[in-house]
Structure formats: structure tokens, C-alpha cells
Amino acid sequence: MELSVPLVVFGHMHKEFDGGKGNRKMVVQDSYNKIVYVNGAIVPRVKERPVGAAEELESGGTIRAFTLVEILDGKIKKVVESWVQVVGSMVKIVKKHCSRM
């Protein structure tokens, strides 16, 4: 019996490399077996609204990171890194980066 694994999700290391050497890849697809590897590690996942933040952000609250994977008919369609602002009962997506497969 053969088992197909379309997605491996894990979380290891920070998004940025030490010493300002850029960001690590969050999503990689193996060209041979088409497995999608998602490194969902973002540290910290919850941030206070930064001072001098962009105008589209409301005052106060927190910014939270989420990683979403869209799967259709057993195939990975896209992986989205989203940042959501939460202020009381108000929730708003303030940034997202989409990787389409």
C-alpha cells in the first residue's frame, strides 16, 4: 500500500536569520514528489501594536500571526501567512503573504 503525503507542517527557527541575513523560506515544494513543506514558525506570534505603525492599524490591541493552508481535492492550493489585528471585539487582516502551489 502506498500512502501519499501532500503536506508537512512544522515550526522551527525564527523567521529572520541571525545577523540580518534575510528571511528563511516559509513554504517549499519538493520538485520530485510534490510534497509541500510549511515552516509556520513566527516568533513572536503576538505583538503589541508598534509605535509609529502604519495608518491602517487601529490604536491599541495586538497583531497576531496565523498560517493557513488551502487544500482542495487532496492537493495543496495555497499557503497564506496572515497578520491580524485584534482590538477588543474588532478583528482585521492587516497583512498577508500568499504562496500558490
C-alpha positions, 0 to 999 in steps of 0.5 A: 500500500502506498500512502501519499503525503501532500503536506508537512507542517512544522515550526522551527527557527525564527523567521529572520536569520541571525545577523540580518541575513534575510528571511528563511523560506516559509513554504517549499515544494519538493520538485520530485514528489510534490510534497509541500513543506510549511515552516509556520514558525513566527516568533513572536506570534503576538505583538503589541501594536508598534509605535509609529505603525502604519495608518491602517492599524487601529490604536491599541490591541495586538497583531497576531500571526496565523498560517493557513493552508488551502487544500482542495481535492487532496492537493495543496492550493495555497499557503497564506501567512496572515497578520491580524489585528485584534482590538477588543471585539474588532478583528482585521487582516492587516497583512498577508503573504500568499504562496500558490502551489 
